[in-house]
Amino acid sequence: MEPAREIIKKCGGAKRVAEVTGCSVNWVYRWVTSADSGGTGGRVPEKPRRRLLEAARAGQVELSPSDFEPGWSVEAAE
Protein backbone atom coordinates (compact mmCIF):
# COMPACT_ATOMS: atom_id res chain seq x y z
CA MET A 1 0.00 0.00 0.00
CA GLU A 2 1.39 3.38 -1.01
CA PRO A 3 -0.92 6.09 0.25
CA ALA A 4 1.57 8.87 -0.56
CA ARG A 5 1.39 8.21 -4.30
CA GLU A 6 -2.42 8.35 -4.31
CA ILE A 7 -2.51 11.44 -2.10
CA ILE A 8 -0.10 13.29 -4.38
CA LYS A 9 -2.23 12.30 -7.37
CA LYS A 10 -5.50 13.37 -5.68
CA CYS A 11 -4.03 16.76 -4.78
CA GLY A 12 -2.89 17.51 -8.32
CA GLY A 13 0.78 16.61 -8.14
CA ALA A 14 3.89 17.01 -6.03
CA LYS A 15 4.14 20.76 -6.64
CA ARG A 16 0.63 21.34 -5.27
CA VAL A 17 1.34 19.14 -2.25
CA ALA A 18 4.55 21.09 -1.62
CA GLU A 19 2.63 24.37 -1.76
CA VAL A 20 -0.01 23.15 0.69
CA THR A 21 2.42 21.57 3.15
CA GLY A 22 5.32 24.00 2.94
CA CYS A 23 7.64 21.12 2.05
CA SER A 24 10.01 21.11 -0.89
CA VAL A 25 8.97 19.20 -4.00
CA ASN A 26 12.00 16.95 -3.49
CA TRP A 27 10.81 16.05 0.01
CA VAL A 28 7.33 15.23 -1.33
CA TYR A 29 8.89 12.85 -3.87
CA ARG A 30 10.77 11.11 -1.05
CA TRP A 31 7.41 9.99 0.32
CA VAL A 32 7.06 7.65 -2.66
CA THR A 33 10.65 6.43 -2.47
CA SER A 34 11.32 3.16 -0.67
CA ALA A 35 12.68 3.32 2.85
CA ASP A 36 15.71 1.34 1.66
CA SER A 37 16.51 4.20 -0.72
CA GLY A 38 16.10 6.96 1.87
CA GLY A 39 12.41 7.69 1.42
CA THR A 40 9.40 7.12 3.64
CA GLY A 41 8.18 4.02 1.83
CA GLY A 42 4.84 5.44 0.74
CA ARG A 43 3.88 7.13 3.99
CA VAL A 44 3.22 10.83 4.44
CA PRO A 45 5.07 12.15 7.53
CA GLU A 46 2.94 13.43 10.41
CA LYS A 47 3.46 17.20 10.05
CA PRO A 48 2.64 17.36 6.32
CA ARG A 49 -0.21 14.92 6.92
CA ARG A 50 -1.78 17.34 9.37
CA ARG A 51 -1.28 20.26 6.98
CA LEU A 52 -2.95 18.34 4.17
CA LEU A 53 -5.92 17.47 6.38
CA GLU A 54 -6.22 21.11 7.47
CA ALA A 55 -6.24 22.08 3.79
CA ALA A 56 -8.91 19.47 3.15
CA ARG A 57 -11.09 20.91 5.91
CA ALA A 58 -10.63 24.35 4.33
CA GLY A 59 -11.70 22.98 0.94
CA GLN A 60 -8.29 23.42 -0.70
CA VAL A 61 -7.80 19.72 -1.47
CA GLU A 62 -10.08 16.69 -1.46
CA LEU A 63 -8.67 14.26 1.10
CA SER A 64 -9.87 12.41 4.16
CA PRO A 65 -8.00 10.68 7.00
CA SER A 66 -8.69 7.29 5.41
CA ASP A 67 -6.65 8.35 2.36
CA PHE A 68 -3.54 8.22 4.52
CA GLU A 69 -4.19 4.80 6.02
CA PRO A 70 -7.31 2.90 6.99
CA GLY A 71 -8.42 3.65 10.53
CA TRP A 72 -6.21 6.74 10.95
CA SER A 73 -7.74 9.96 12.21
CA VAL A 74 -6.45 13.27 13.54
CA GLU A 75 -8.09 12.55 16.89
CA ALA A 76 -6.31 9.20 17.19
CA ALA A 77 -2.96 10.88 16.54
CA GLU A 78 -3.37 13.52 19.24
N, C-alpha and C positions, 0 to 999 in steps of 0.2 A: 504494500500500500504506500503510495506516494502522495500524500495530501498536498504538499507544497506545489507540485506541478499543476494540479487541478486548480488550486487557489490562484496561482499566478495567471493561469488561463482565464478563470472566471473574472478576474479583476481587469483584464485587458493587457496583460503583459508585465514583464519585469520592471519596465520603466515606471508604469503606473503604480505598481506595488512599492517601488522605491520612493516615489513621491508621497504616497499615503503614509508610509512607515517612517520616513526620514532615514532609511538605510541607503547605502550605495547599491547601484544595479549589480555590481560584482557580488556583494554580500547576498542579495536576493538569489542570484544564480547558484550560490553555494548551498542553498537549501535543497536543491535538486541534485547535488553532487553526493556521491556515496560517502559515508563516514570514513571509509578506508582511504579515500582521496582527499580528505580534509573538509568535507562538507557536513551537512546535518543529516544526510540520509533520507531526505524527503519530509523532514519535519520543519515546521516554522517555529523559530525560537519564541520564547514567552513574550518578550517585550514587543516585537513586531506583531505577534498574534493579537495582543491586546489592542494595539493601534488599529489593526485591520478590523477588529470587531467594533471598536468605537466608530470607525468610518462607516461600517455597515449600519450601525444604529442611526447615524446621521444621514443615511441614504446615499453615501458617496460610492459605495460598492455593494454588490449583492452577495453576502456571505452569511453563514450562520455558524455557531460553535461546532455543529456536527460536520462541517466541511473540513475541520482541522483533524478531528479523530472522533469516532463514534463514542458517545457518552461524555465528551468533554464539555464543560461549561465554564464561564467566567466565575460563577459562584463557587464551583468546585475547586478552582485554582486559588481562591483567596484564603 
